[in-house]
């Protein structure tokens, strides 16, 4: 992706200590594609496609941080270590394209 009209759009930016390759950020959009909180291949494919398209930073859909509250049944979770392998797979998929990813931590109470 290139743009002469918006030269800053495709220049790197730092978010804290993390450098993002451009300023194209994907906002959180729920997919309901997780399986009992676990990352699925469909989720990996969904976010990989956005990374391949050139997004610099993906902010995931809501991610449940503790088990007592569920928003959508297909939301991702991160409240114990059993979720780590799925997150590793998801992160690796978008990193292939130089894209960064951060979860939208979600607790409504
Ligand atoms: C289907 C759908 C799912 C969404 N899921 C989330 C979500 O998980 N977390 C969140 O903060 N916002 C969510 N949003 C809001 C989007 O992030 C928001 O629509 C997007 O940032 C664009 O902003 P706008 O609607 O004000 O133009 C969702 C929106 C849609 C349409």
Backbone and ligand atoms as CSV (ligand in chain L), in Angstrom:
chain,resi,resn,atom,element,x,y,z
A,1,UNK,N,N,0.836,-1.189,0.000
A,1,UNK,CA,C,0.000,0.000,0.000
A,1,UNK,C,C,0.877,1.248,0.000
A,2,UNK,N,N,0.488,2.224,-0.827
A,2,UNK,CA,C,1.207,3.487,-0.849
A,2,UNK,C,C,0.213,4.624,-1.015
A,3,UNK,N,N,0.596,5.799,-0.562
A,3,UNK,CA,C,-0.266,6.956,-0.738
A,3,UNK,C,C,0.574,8.212,-0.713
A,4,UNK,N,N,0.481,9.005,-1.797
A,4,UNK,CA,C,1.177,10.281,-1.779
A,4,UNK,C,C,0.315,11.338,-1.103
A,5,UNK,N,N,-1.006,11.127,-1.083
A,5,UNK,CA,C,-1.900,12.097,-0.464
A,5,UNK,C,C,-1.753,12.087,1.056
A,6,UNK,N,N,-1.449,10.934,1.613
A,6,UNK,CA,C,-1.355,10.797,3.074
A,6,UNK,C,C,-0.020,10.141,3.423
A,7,UNK,N,N,1.064,10.881,3.304
A,7,UNK,CA,C,2.386,10.276,3.467
A,7,UNK,C,C,2.625,9.657,4.842
A,8,UNK,N,N,2.005,10.226,5.876
A,8,UNK,CA,C,2.219,9.686,7.224
A,8,UNK,C,C,1.518,8.358,7.436
A,9,UNK,N,N,0.482,8.092,6.643
A,9,UNK,CA,C,-0.333,6.891,6.850
A,9,UNK,C,C,0.509,5.620,6.763
A,10,UNK,N,N,1.505,5.644,5.931
A,10,UNK,CA,C,2.307,4.443,5.726
A,10,UNK,C,C,3.699,4.562,6.330
A,11,UNK,N,N,3.839,5.463,7.286
A,11,UNK,CA,C,5.095,5.552,8.019
A,11,UNK,C,C,4.907,4.893,9.382
A,12,UNK,N,N,5.973,4.344,9.946
A,12,UNK,CA,C,5.859,3.647,11.232
A,12,UNK,C,C,5.461,4.581,12.358
A,13,UNK,N,N,4.908,3.976,13.402
A,13,UNK,CA,C,4.548,4.733,14.602
A,13,UNK,C,C,4.786,3.838,15.817
A,14,UNK,N,N,5.191,4.458,16.923
A,14,UNK,CA,C,5.394,3.697,18.149
A,14,UNK,C,C,4.152,3.755,19.029
A,15,UNK,N,N,3.743,2.599,19.527
A,15,UNK,CA,C,2.670,2.509,20.527
A,15,UNK,C,C,3.341,1.943,21.769
A,16,UNK,N,N,3.619,2.819,22.733
A,16,UNK,CA,C,4.448,2.392,23.856
A,16,UNK,C,C,5.835,2.041,23.330
A,17,UNK,N,N,6.263,0.828,23.590
A,17,UNK,CA,C,7.587,0.406,23.108
A,17,UNK,C,C,7.488,-0.390,21.806
A,18,UNK,N,N,6.263,-0.573,21.330
A,18,UNK,CA,C,6.049,-1.398,20.129
A,18,UNK,C,C,5.991,-0.530,18.889
A,19,UNK,N,N,6.822,-0.888,17.890
A,19,UNK,CA,C,6.751,-0.139,16.640
A,19,UNK,C,C,5.771,-0.816,15.694
A,20,UNK,N,N,4.848,-0.026,15.161
A,20,UNK,CA,C,3.863,-0.513,14.195
A,20,UNK,C,C,4.277,0.023,12.828
A,21,UNK,N,N,4.184,-0.809,11.817
A,21,UNK,CA,C,4.780,-0.463,10.513
A,21,UNK,C,C,4.045,0.658,9.785
A,22,UNK,N,N,2.759,0.872,10.128
A,22,UNK,CA,C,2.007,1.974,9.520
A,22,UNK,C,C,0.890,2.388,10.486
A,23,UNK,N,N,0.049,3.304,10.052
A,23,UNK,CA,C,-1.004,3.808,10.944
A,23,UNK,C,C,-2.371,3.242,10.576
A,24,UNK,N,N,-2.358,2.133,9.849
A,24,UNK,CA,C,-3.622,1.467,9.501
A,24,UNK,C,C,-3.936,0.486,10.618
A,25,UNK,N,N,-4.867,0.859,11.478
A,25,UNK,CA,C,-5.235,0.041,12.637
A,25,UNK,C,C,-6.637,-0.529,12.403
A,26,UNK,N,N,-6.776,-1.801,12.704
A,26,UNK,CA,C,-8.104,-2.431,12.609
A,26,UNK,C,C,-8.806,-2.329,13.966
A,27,UNK,N,N,-10.013,-1.749,14.001
A,27,UNK,CA,C,-10.725,-1.659,15.276
A,27,UNK,C,C,-11.352,-3.001,15.634
A,28,UNK,N,N,-11.753,-3.172,16.889
A,28,UNK,CA,C,-12.355,-4.439,17.313
A,28,UNK,C,C,-13.708,-4.666,16.651
A,29,UNK,N,N,-13.855,-5.820,16.050
A,29,UNK,CA,C,-15.118,-6.209,15.404
A,29,UNK,C,C,-15.361,-7.687,15.715
A,30,UNK,N,N,-16.390,-7.944,16.503
A,30,UNK,CA,C,-16.675,-9.314,16.933
A,30,UNK,C,C,-17.021,-10.214,15.752
A,31,UNK,N,N,-16.497,-11.425,15.794
A,31,UNK,CA,C,-16.787,-12.410,14.742
A,31,UNK,C,C,-17.598,-13.588,15.269
A,32,UNK,N,N,-17.532,-13.830,16.583
A,32,UNK,CA,C,-18.218,-14.975,17.196
A,32,UNK,C,C,-17.626,-16.298,16.692
A,33,UNK,N,N,-16.357,-16.293,16.299
A,33,UNK,CA,C,-15.750,-17.470,15.671
A,33,UNK,C,C,-14.929,-18.341,16.621
A,34,UNK,N,N,-14.801,-17.953,17.881
A,34,UNK,CA,C,-14.035,-18.796,18.809
A,34,UNK,C,C,-14.869,-20.009,19.211
A,35,UNK,N,N,-14.181,-21.025,19.713
A,35,UNK,CA,C,-14.850,-22.258,20.147
A,35,UNK,C,C,-14.651,-22.401,21.657
A,36,UNK,N,N,-15.701,-22.121,22.421
A,36,UNK,CA,C,-15.610,-22.147,23.886
A,36,UNK,C,C,-14.439,-21.300,24.383
A,37,UNK,N,N,-14.216,-20.199,23.715
A,37,UNK,CA,C,-13.163,-19.281,24.125
A,37,UNK,C,C,-11.835,-19.498,23.421
A,38,UNK,N,N,-11.713,-20.608,22.734
A,38,UNK,CA,C,-10.420,-20.934,22.117
A,38,UNK,C,C,-10.354,-20.417,20.676
A,39,UNK,N,N,-9.158,-19.960,20.310
A,39,UNK,CA,C,-8.901,-19.498,18.948
A,39,UNK,C,C,-9.108,-20.669,17.981
A,40,UNK,N,N,-9.847,-20.407,16.909
A,40,UNK,CA,C,-10.092,-21.435,15.886
A,40,UNK,C,C,-9.304,-21.109,14.617
A,41,UNK,N,N,-9.240,-22.089,13.722
A,41,UNK,CA,C,-8.587,-21.847,12.432
A,41,UNK,C,C,-9.316,-20.755,11.653
A,42,UNK,N,N,-10.641,-20.705,11.784
A,42,UNK,CA,C,-11.396,-19.642,11.095
A,42,UNK,C,C,-10.981,-18.264,11.603
A,43,UNK,N,N,-10.743,-18.158,12.912
A,43,UNK,CA,C,-10.292,-16.874,13.468
A,43,UNK,C,C,-8.902,-16.516,12.959
A,44,UNK,N,N,-8.035,-17.509,12.931
A,44,UNK,CA,C,-6.675,-17.261,12.432
A,44,UNK,C,C,-6.746,-16.792,10.978
A,45,UNK,N,N,-7.557,-17.465,10.168
A,45,UNK,CA,C,-7.689,-17.084,8.753
A,45,UNK,C,C,-8.246,-15.663,8.615
A,46,UNK,N,N,-9.219,-15.345,9.462
A,46,UNK,CA,C,-9.856,-14.028,9.417
A,46,UNK,C,C,-8.827,-12.920,9.674
A,47,UNK,N,N,-8.047,-13.083,10.728
A,47,UNK,CA,C,-7.086,-12.024,11.061
A,47,UNK,C,C,-5.866,-12.062,10.143
A,48,UNK,N,N,-5.481,-13.252,9.697
A,48,UNK,CA,C,-4.364,-13.332,8.747
A,48,UNK,C,C,-4.691,-12.557,7.471
A,49,UNK,N,N,-5.933,-12.667,7.009
A,49,UNK,CA,C,-6.330,-11.968,5.782
A,49,UNK,C,C,-6.200,-10.458,5.946
A,50,UNK,N,N,-6.533,-9.948,7.129
A,50,UNK,CA,C,-6.400,-8.499,7.369
A,50,UNK,C,C,-4.936,-8.101,7.415
A,51,UNK,N,N,-4.126,-8.941,8.029
A,51,UNK,CA,C,-2.689,-8.660,8.074
A,51,UNK,C,C,-2.103,-8.679,6.667
A,52,UNK,N,N,-2.513,-9.667,5.887
A,52,UNK,CA,C,-2.024,-9.772,4.500
A,52,UNK,C,C,-2.425,-8.551,3.688
A,53,UNK,N,N,-3.591,-7.996,4.008
A,53,UNK,CA,C,-4.066,-6.811,3.299
A,53,UNK,C,C,-3.315,-5.544,3.647
A,54,UNK,N,N,-2.472,-5.581,4.691
A,54,UNK,CA,C,-1.612,-4.438,4.971
A,54,UNK,C,C,-1.852,-3.740,6.290
A,55,UNK,N,N,-2.783,-4.233,7.087
A,55,UNK,CA,C,-3.030,-3.597,8.384
A,55,UNK,C,C,-1.752,-3.631,9.237
A,56,UNK,N,N,-1.482,-2.515,9.921
A,56,UNK,CA,C,-0.293,-2.446,10.778
A,56,UNK,C,C,-0.539,-2.987,12.172
A,57,UNK,N,N,-1.728,-2.706,12.712
A,57,UNK,CA,C,-2.073,-3.149,14.068
A,57,UNK,C,C,-3.529,-3.603,14.093
A,58,UNK,N,N,-3.715,-4.842,14.519
A,58,UNK,CA,C,-5.059,-5.371,14.725
A,58,UNK,C,C,-5.380,-5.284,16.208
A,59,UNK,N,N,-6.495,-4.641,16.523
A,59,UNK,CA,C,-7.044,-4.724,17.883
A,59,UNK,C,C,-8.175,-5.739,17.782
A,60,UNK,N,N,-8.030,-6.846,18.481
A,60,UNK,CA,C,-8.998,-7.924,18.289
A,60,UNK,C,C,-10.366,-7.522,18.809
A,61,UNK,N,N,-11.306,-8.338,18.464
A,61,UNK,CA,C,-12.629,-8.290,19.084
A,61,UNK,C,C,-12.507,-8.525,20.589
A,62,UNK,N,N,-13.608,-8.355,21.321
A,62,UNK,CA,C,-13.567,-8.508,22.771
A,62,UNK,C,C,-12.958,-9.851,23.170
A,63,UNK,N,N,-12.182,-9.814,24.234
A,63,UNK,CA,C,-11.540,-11.020,24.770
A,63,UNK,C,C,-11.886,-11.094,26.259
A,64,UNK,N,N,-12.576,-12.158,26.647
A,64,UNK,CA,C,-13.047,-12.318,28.012
A,64,UNK,C,C,-11.881,-12.597,28.955
A,65,UNK,N,N,-11.811,-11.838,30.050
A,65,UNK,CA,C,-10.663,-11.963,30.955
A,65,UNK,C,C,-10.943,-12.805,32.193
A,66,UNK,N,N,-12.197,-13.163,32.400
A,66,UNK,CA,C,-12.499,-14.096,33.485
A,66,UNK,C,C,-13.806,-14.824,33.148
A,67,UNK,N,N,-13.994,-16.042,33.673
A,67,UNK,CA,C,-15.029,-16.921,33.132
A,67,UNK,C,C,-16.461,-16.645,33.580
A,68,UNK,N,N,-16.681,-15.743,34.522
A,68,UNK,CA,C,-18.042,-15.610,35.039
A,68,UNK,C,C,-18.950,-14.814,34.109
A,69,UNK,N,N,-18.360,-14.106,33.167
A,69,UNK,CA,C,-19.199,-13.325,32.267
A,69,UNK,C,C,-18.901,-13.674,30.815
A,70,UNK,N,N,-19.945,-14.011,30.071
A,70,UNK,CA,C,-19.796,-14.247,28.633
A,70,UNK,C,C,-20.629,-13.221,27.890
A,71,UNK,N,N,-20.054,-12.654,26.870
A,71,UNK,CA,C,-20.774,-11.685,26.030
A,71,UNK,C,C,-21.400,-12.451,24.873
A,72,UNK,N,N,-20.599,-12.830,23.903
A,72,UNK,CA,C,-21.080,-13.715,22.843
A,72,UNK,C,C,-20.487,-15.099,23.073
A,73,UNK,N,N,-21.206,-16.168,22.738
A,73,UNK,CA,C,-20.664,-17.511,22.980
A,73,UNK,C,C,-19.379,-17.784,22.203
A,74,UNK,N,N,-19.190,-17.086,21.105
A,74,UNK,CA,C,-18.004,-17.317,20.283
A,74,UNK,C,C,-16.902,-16.308,20.522
A,75,UNK,N,N,-16.888,-15.657,21.689
A,75,UNK,CA,C,-15.784,-14.742,22.009
A,75,UNK,C,C,-14.530,-15.510,22.409
A,76,UNK,N,N,-13.391,-14.913,22.146
A,76,UNK,CA,C,-12.121,-15.472,22.617
A,76,UNK,C,C,-11.956,-15.175,24.104
A,77,UNK,N,N,-11.187,-16.031,24.788
A,77,UNK,CA,C,-10.899,-15.852,26.209
A,77,UNK,C,C,-9.389,-15.892,26.434
A,78,UNK,N,N,-8.981,-15.417,27.627
A,78,UNK,CA,C,-7.551,-15.455,27.957
A,78,UNK,C,C,-7.353,-15.588,29.467
A,79,UNK,N,N,-8.290,-16.296,30.125
A,79,UNK,CA,C,-8.226,-16.310,31.590
A,79,UNK,C,C,-7.443,-17.480,32.183
A,80,UNK,N,N,-6.911,-18.371,31.363
A,80,UNK,CA,C,-5.951,-19.337,31.896
A,80,UNK,C,C,-5.001,-19.789,30.790
A,81,UNK,N,N,-3.984,-20.555,31.191
A,81,UNK,CA,C,-2.900,-20.876,30.261
A,81,UNK,C,C,-3.321,-21.798,29.115
A,82,UNK,N,N,-4.486,-22.459,29.252
A,82,UNK,CA,C,-4.894,-23.353,28.159
A,82,UNK,C,C,-5.187,-22.571,26.878
A,83,UNK,N,N,-5.388,-21.257,27.001
A,83,UNK,CA,C,-5.687,-20.455,25.816
A,83,UNK,C,C,-4.414,-20.026,25.076
A,84,UNK,N,N,-3.274,-20.194,25.698
A,84,UNK,CA,C,-2.033,-19.655,25.130
A,84,UNK,C,C,-1.686,-20.234,23.755
A,85,UNK,N,N,-1.780,-21.553,23.535
A,85,UNK,CA,C,-1.395,-22.072,22.213
A,85,UNK,C,C,-2.181,-21.436,21.056
A,86,UNK,N,N,-3.465,-21.227,21.266
A,86,UNK,CA,C,-4.272,-20.592,20.220
A,86,UNK,C,C,-3.814,-19.169,19.946
A,87,UNK,N,N,-3.526,-18.451,21.025
A,87,UNK,CA,C,-3.050,-17.069,20.853
A,87,UNK,C,C,-1.695,-17.035,20.169
A,88,UNK,N,N,-0.853,-18.017,20.476
A,88,UNK,CA,C,0.455,-18.073,19.800
A,88,UNK,C,C,0.275,-18.265,18.297
A,89,UNK,N,N,-0.662,-19.148,17.945
A,89,UNK,CA,C,-0.917,-19.418,16.528
A,89,UNK,C,C,-1.449,-18.162,15.828
A,90,UNK,N,N,-2.354,-17.475,16.509
A,90,UNK,CA,C,-2.937,-16.255,15.938
A,90,UNK,C,C,-1.867,-15.171,15.757
A,91,UNK,N,N,-1.060,-14.978,16.785
A,91,UNK,CA,C,-0.012,-13.950,16.695
A,91,UNK,C,C,0.979,-14.294,15.586
A,92,UNK,N,N,1.354,-15.568,15.503
A,92,UNK,CA,C,2.334,-15.969,14.478
A,92,UNK,C,C,1.784,-15.716,13.078
A,93,UNK,N,N,0.486,-15.955,12.898
A,93,UNK,CA,C,-0.120,-15.788,11.567
A,93,UNK,C,C,-0.037,-14.338,11.101
A,94,UNK,N,N,-0.326,-13.383,11.999
A,94,UNK,CA,C,-0.296,-11.974,11.565
A,94,UNK,C,C,1.138,-11.439,11.524
A,95,UNK,N,N,2.006,-11.987,12.380
A,95,UNK,CA,C,3.408,-11.553,12.360
A,95,UNK,C,C,4.083,-11.899,11.033
A,96,UNK,N,N,3.584,-12.932,10.353
A,96,UNK,CA,C,4.134,-13.292,9.030
A,96,UNK,C,C,4.117,-12.096,8.089
A,97,UNK,N,N,3.186,-11.169,8.314
A,97,UNK,CA,C,3.035,-10.017,7.427
A,97,UNK,C,C,3.505,-8.724,8.103
A,98,UNK,N,N,4.229,-8.858,9.190
A,98,UNK,CA,C,4.758,-7.679,9.880
A,98,UNK,C,C,3.695,-6.909,10.625
A,99,UNK,N,N,2.554,-7.552,10.869
A,99,UNK,CA,C,1.429,-6.907,11.568
A,99,UNK,C,C,1.511,-7.216,13.057
A,100,UNK,N,N,1.134,-6.244,13.868
A,100,UNK,CA,C,1.052,-6.448,15.316
A,100,UNK,C,C,-0.408,-6.699,15.704
A,101,UNK,N,N,-0.588,-7.341,16.861
A,101,UNK,CA,C,-1.953,-7.640,17.302
A,101,UNK,C,C,-2.045,-7.440,18.809
A,102,UNK,N,N,-3.156,-6.854,19.249
A,102,UNK,CA,C,-3.379,-6.724,20.689
A,102,UNK,C,C,-4.835,-7.070,20.999
A,103,UNK,N,N,-5.079,-7.763,22.106
A,103,UNK,CA,C,-6.451,-8.130,22.443
A,103,UNK,C,C,-7.211,-6.961,23.061
A,104,UNK,N,N,-8.497,-6.896,22.765
A,104,UNK,CA,C,-9.344,-5.944,23.466
A,104,UNK,C,C,-9.853,-6.648,24.726
A,105,UNK,N,N,-9.228,-6.353,25.849
A,105,UNK,CA,C,-9.596,-7.012,27.103
A,105,UNK,C,C,-10.971,-6.529,27.533
A,106,UNK,N,N,-11.826,-7.489,27.909
A,106,UNK,CA,C,-13.243,-7.169,28.085
A,106,UNK,C,C,-13.768,-7.716,29.402
A,107,UNK,N,N,-14.259,-6.806,30.235
A,107,UNK,CA,C,-14.964,-7.211,31.443
A,107,UNK,C,C,-15.997,-6.142,31.737
A,108,UNK,N,N,-17.270,-6.442,31.529
A,108,UNK,CA,C,-18.291,-5.388,31.576
A,108,UNK,C,C,-18.727,-4.982,32.981
A,109,UNK,N,N,-18.404,-5.772,33.996
A,109,UNK,CA,C,-18.951,-5.496,35.329
A,109,UNK,C,C,-18.181,-4.401,36.053
L,1,LIG,C1,C,-20.347,-6.535,13.793
L,1,LIG,C2,C,-19.609,-5.564,14.694
L,1,LIG,C3,C,-18.896,-6.053,15.768
L,1,LIG,C4,C,-18.225,-5.173,16.644
L,1,LIG,N1,N,-17.502,-5.677,17.687
L,1,LIG,C5,C,-16.869,-4.808,18.516
L,1,LIG,C6,C,-16.100,-5.297,19.602
L,1,LIG,O1,O,-15.922,-6.503,19.783
L,1,LIG,N2,N,-15.529,-4.373,20.431
L,1,LIG,C7,C,-15.680,-3.022,20.241
L,1,LIG,O2,O,-15.158,-2.230,21.033
L,1,LIG,N3,N,-16.350,-2.554,19.177
L,1,LIG,C8,C,-16.950,-3.410,18.326
L,1,LIG,N4,N,-17.628,-2.928,17.252
L,1,LIG,C9,C,-17.595,-1.490,16.976
L,1,LIG,C10,C,-16.543,-1.225,15.894
L,1,LIG,O3,O,-15.242,-1.273,16.461
L,1,LIG,C11,C,-16.821,0.142,15.261
L,1,LIG,O4,O,-17.985,0.015,14.529
L,1,LIG,C12,C,-15.660,0.584,14.402
L,1,LIG,O5,O,-14.626,1.016,15.250
L,1,LIG,C13,C,-16.013,1.685,13.440
L,1,LIG,O6,O,-16.466,2.792,14.143
L,1,LIG,P1,P,-17.850,3.467,13.718
L,1,LIG,O7,O,-18.907,2.400,13.770
L,1,LIG,O8,O,-18.067,4.559,14.750
L,1,LIG,O9,O,-17.634,3.997,12.316
L,1,LIG,C14,C,-18.287,-3.792,16.393
L,1,LIG,C15,C,-19.001,-3.307,15.279
L,1,LIG,C16,C,-19.649,-4.178,14.461
L,1,LIG,C17,C,-20.394,-3.616,13.262
